[in-house]
Amino acid sequence: MILGWTRSVAGTLGLSLLVALSVAGCKQGDPEKCSQAQTVIGQALDGQDFATARQWREYAYKQCEDRGPLAALDLRIADKEASVQLAKATEDKRRQDTNALAKVFFEFVAQNRAAPDRASQAPVCEPVPEGATGAALAEHFCTATRAAGTHTLEARYWQADLTAFRFTTTLDGQLDCAALKGTVSKQWDVPAVGGKSAKRARCDLGGALAGLTAVLTAADKAPLYVVSPGYLTKDPGWKQILEGP
């Protein structure tokens, strides 16, 4: 009996030791692969490739025994993706608002190009020179404005010659000549925020705006101008802005 018991205990202890050694031998994870996975995740996040980041995140959980850094990595993935989605939504909204305002603005120009003095009910004119009489009473600029939401649509015209005018508004985002189905006739650089430069272009328009020229700047919050051929003859000080160097 004692001998049988001894063999039974010895067998049990041997089996326990074998299980313990097997567990120790099946230690999960690989430090090198763990480090590689985290590096690839970081690169994917820098490139905003969230699908790849999530795939390697699953791989990292299989290779990394220390889950502490992985929890921080999960938070980084979530924060980065949320930030990118917010930026995209903001940009989409700015693009929609820009296109909507541009549509209203160009309709405003088309409706009032023949009579810019009727672009608003109360245009404001420059003072008439003292002693002026006859035709000289109209030799000055007037400005008509209209609100479009939080933006202003402006028509500046020469009272004595209504074919000399400049329409202006300020866009939240950017437009290009191709979107207006126009033709670029000239491009040049202008100073921009942060010591940088932005492209400004003269865009010859067609359709209801045929014969007019838009002046566009590739920057947010930049003015948009539409001018008639005779405008600069009355306001030559604007030549640098509207025609460049």
C-alpha positions as CSV (number, residue, x, y, z in Angstrom):
1,M,0.0,0.0,0.0
2,I,2.7,2.4,0.9
3,L,4.7,1.6,-2.2
4,G,1.6,2.1,-4.4
5,W,0.8,5.4,-2.6
6,T,4.4,6.6,-3.1
7,R,4.3,5.8,-6.8
8,S,0.9,7.6,-7.1
9,V,2.2,10.8,-5.4
10,A,5.4,10.7,-7.4
11,G,3.4,10.4,-10.6
12,T,1.2,13.3,-9.6
13,L,4.2,15.5,-8.7
14,G,5.9,14.6,-12.0
15,L,2.8,15.6,-13.9
16,S,2.6,18.9,-12.1
17,L,6.2,19.7,-12.8
18,L,5.7,18.8,-16.4
19,V,2.7,21.2,-16.7
20,A,4.7,23.9,-15.0
21,L,7.6,23.5,-17.3
22,S,5.2,23.5,-20.3
23,V,3.6,26.8,-19.2
24,A,7.1,28.3,-18.7
25,G,8.1,27.1,-22.1
26,C,5.0,28.6,-23.8
27,K,5.6,32.1,-22.6
28,Q,3.6,34.3,-24.9
29,G,4.9,37.4,-26.7
30,D,8.1,38.5,-28.4
31,P,9.7,41.8,-27.3
32,E,11.2,42.5,-30.7
33,K,7.9,41.9,-32.5
34,C,6.1,44.0,-29.9
35,S,8.5,46.9,-30.5
36,Q,8.1,46.5,-34.3
37,A,4.3,46.5,-34.0
38,Q,4.3,49.7,-31.9
39,T,6.6,51.4,-34.5
40,V,4.4,50.4,-37.4
41,I,1.3,51.7,-35.5
42,G,3.0,55.1,-35.0
43,Q,3.9,55.3,-38.7
44,A,0.4,54.4,-39.7
45,L,-1.1,57.1,-37.4
46,D,1.3,59.7,-38.8
47,G,0.0,58.8,-42.3
48,Q,-3.6,58.7,-41.0
49,D,-3.9,55.1,-42.1
50,F,-6.2,53.9,-39.3
51,A,-7.0,50.5,-40.9
52,T,-3.4,49.5,-40.8
53,A,-3.0,51.0,-37.3
54,R,-5.9,48.8,-36.0
55,Q,-4.5,45.7,-37.7
56,W,-1.1,46.1,-36.1
57,R,-2.8,47.0,-32.8
58,E,-4.3,43.4,-32.7
59,Y,-0.8,42.0,-33.6
60,A,0.7,44.1,-30.8
61,Y,-1.7,42.6,-28.2
62,K,-0.4,39.2,-29.2
63,Q,3.3,40.1,-28.9
64,C,3.5,42.5,-26.0
65,E,3.3,41.1,-22.4
66,D,3.2,44.6,-20.9
67,R,-0.2,45.9,-21.7
68,G,0.4,49.3,-20.1
69,P,1.9,51.0,-23.2
70,L,-0.8,49.3,-25.4
71,A,-3.6,51.1,-23.4
72,A,-1.9,54.4,-24.1
73,L,-1.5,53.4,-27.8
74,D,-5.3,52.6,-28.0
75,L,-6.0,56.1,-26.6
76,R,-3.6,57.7,-29.1
77,I,-5.4,55.8,-32.0
78,A,-8.8,57.0,-30.8
79,D,-7.7,60.6,-30.3
80,K,-5.9,60.8,-33.6
81,E,-8.9,59.4,-35.6
82,A,-11.3,61.7,-33.8
83,S,-9.0,64.7,-34.6
84,V,-8.8,63.8,-38.3
85,Q,-12.6,63.3,-38.5
86,L,-13.2,66.7,-36.9
87,A,-10.8,68.4,-39.3
88,K,-12.4,66.7,-42.3
89,A,-15.9,67.7,-41.1
90,T,-14.7,71.3,-40.5
91,E,-13.1,71.4,-44.0
92,D,-16.3,70.0,-45.6
93,K,-18.4,72.6,-43.9
94,R,-16.0,75.4,-45.0
95,R,-16.1,74.1,-48.6
96,Q,-19.9,74.0,-48.5
97,D,-20.2,77.5,-47.1
98,T,-17.7,78.8,-49.6
99,N,-19.5,77.4,-52.5
100,A,-22.9,78.6,-51.3
101,L,-21.5,82.2,-50.8
102,A,-19.8,82.1,-54.2
103,K,-23.1,81.1,-55.8
104,V,-25.0,84.0,-54.1
105,F,-22.1,86.4,-54.9
106,F,-22.0,85.6,-58.6
107,E,-25.7,85.8,-58.9
108,F,-25.5,89.2,-57.2
109,V,-23.0,90.3,-59.8
110,A,-25.0,89.0,-62.8
111,Q,-28.1,90.7,-61.6
112,N,-26.5,94.1,-61.0
113,R,-23.7,94.4,-63.5
114,A,-25.9,96.5,-65.8
115,A,-27.0,98.8,-63.0
116,P,-24.6,98.6,-60.0
117,D,-26.2,101.7,-58.6
118,R,-29.3,99.5,-57.9
119,A,-27.3,96.8,-56.0
120,S,-28.6,98.3,-52.7
121,Q,-31.3,100.7,-51.7
122,A,-29.0,103.1,-50.1
123,P,-25.6,103.4,-51.8
124,V,-23.0,105.6,-50.2
125,C,-21.1,108.0,-52.5
126,E,-17.9,109.9,-52.1
127,P,-18.3,113.7,-51.4
128,V,-18.8,115.8,-54.5
129,P,-15.9,118.3,-54.9
130,E,-16.7,121.8,-53.8
131,G,-17.8,123.9,-56.7
132,A,-18.5,121.0,-59.0
133,T,-21.4,121.5,-61.4
134,G,-23.1,119.6,-64.2
135,A,-21.5,116.3,-65.2
136,A,-18.7,116.8,-62.6
137,L,-21.3,116.1,-59.9
138,A,-21.2,112.4,-60.9
139,E,-17.4,112.1,-61.2
140,H,-16.9,110.0,-58.1
141,F,-17.2,106.4,-56.7
142,C,-20.2,105.1,-54.9
143,T,-20.5,101.8,-52.9
144,A,-23.6,99.6,-52.6
145,T,-23.6,96.8,-50.1
146,R,-25.9,93.9,-49.3
147,A,-25.7,91.3,-46.5
148,A,-25.4,87.6,-47.3
149,G,-25.6,85.9,-43.8
150,T,-22.5,87.1,-41.9
151,H,-20.8,88.2,-45.2
152,T,-21.0,91.4,-47.2
153,L,-21.5,91.7,-50.9
154,E,-20.2,95.0,-52.2
155,A,-20.5,96.9,-55.5
156,R,-18.1,99.8,-56.1
157,Y,-18.9,101.8,-59.2
158,W,-18.2,105.1,-60.9
159,Q,-21.3,107.2,-60.8
160,A,-20.7,108.9,-64.1
161,D,-19.9,105.6,-65.9
162,L,-21.8,102.6,-64.5
163,T,-19.7,100.2,-66.7
164,A,-16.7,100.9,-64.4
165,F,-17.3,98.7,-61.4
166,R,-15.8,96.2,-58.9
167,F,-17.8,93.7,-57.0
168,T,-16.2,92.2,-53.8
169,T,-16.8,89.7,-51.0
170,T,-14.6,87.6,-48.7
171,L,-14.8,83.8,-48.8
172,D,-14.2,81.4,-45.9
173,G,-12.4,78.9,-48.1
174,Q,-10.9,78.9,-51.6
175,L,-12.1,78.8,-55.2
176,D,-10.2,78.2,-58.3
177,C,-10.8,79.3,-61.9
178,A,-11.6,75.8,-63.1
179,A,-14.5,75.6,-60.6
180,L,-15.9,78.8,-62.2
181,K,-15.5,77.4,-65.7
182,G,-13.3,80.3,-66.5
183,T,-9.9,80.8,-68.1
184,V,-6.8,81.9,-66.2
185,S,-5.2,84.8,-67.9
186,K,-2.4,85.6,-65.4
187,Q,-1.0,84.3,-62.1
188,W,1.4,85.8,-59.5
189,D,2.4,85.4,-55.9
190,V,1.1,87.7,-53.0
191,P,2.1,87.7,-49.4
192,A,0.2,85.4,-47.1
193,V,-0.1,84.7,-43.3
194,G,3.1,83.5,-41.6
195,G,5.5,85.0,-44.1
196,K,4.3,82.6,-46.8
197,S,2.9,83.4,-50.2
198,A,-0.3,82.5,-52.0
199,K,-1.2,82.3,-55.7
200,R,-3.4,85.1,-57.1
201,A,-5.0,84.6,-60.5
202,R,-7.1,86.6,-63.0
203,C,-9.9,84.5,-64.3
204,D,-11.8,85.5,-67.4
205,L,-15.4,84.5,-66.9
206,G,-18.1,83.3,-69.2
207,G,-21.9,82.8,-69.2
208,A,-23.9,85.5,-67.5
209,L,-20.5,87.0,-66.4
210,A,-18.9,87.1,-69.8
211,G,-16.7,90.1,-70.3
212,L,-15.8,90.3,-66.6
213,T,-12.7,89.1,-64.7
214,A,-12.6,87.4,-61.3
215,V,-9.5,87.9,-59.2
216,L,-9.0,84.9,-56.9
217,T,-6.4,84.2,-54.1
218,A,-5.6,80.7,-53.1
219,A,-6.0,81.3,-49.3
220,D,-8.7,81.1,-46.8
221,K,-10.5,84.4,-45.8
222,A,-9.2,86.1,-48.9
223,P,-11.2,88.6,-50.9
224,L,-12.8,87.7,-54.2
225,Y,-13.2,90.5,-56.8
226,V,-15.1,90.7,-60.1
227,V,-14.1,93.7,-62.2
228,S,-15.2,95.3,-65.4
229,P,-12.7,96.1,-68.2
230,G,-13.0,99.9,-67.5
231,Y,-12.7,99.8,-63.7
232,L,-9.0,100.5,-63.4
233,T,-9.2,103.6,-65.7
234,K,-11.2,105.2,-62.8
235,D,-9.3,103.6,-60.0
236,P,-5.6,103.0,-61.1
237,G,-4.4,102.6,-57.5
238,W,-5.9,99.1,-57.6
239,K,-3.8,97.9,-60.5
240,Q,-1.2,96.1,-58.4
241,I,-4.0,94.2,-56.6
242,L,-6.1,93.3,-59.6
243,E,-3.5,92.9,-62.3
244,G,-0.3,92.0,-60.4
245,P,3.3,93.1,-61.2
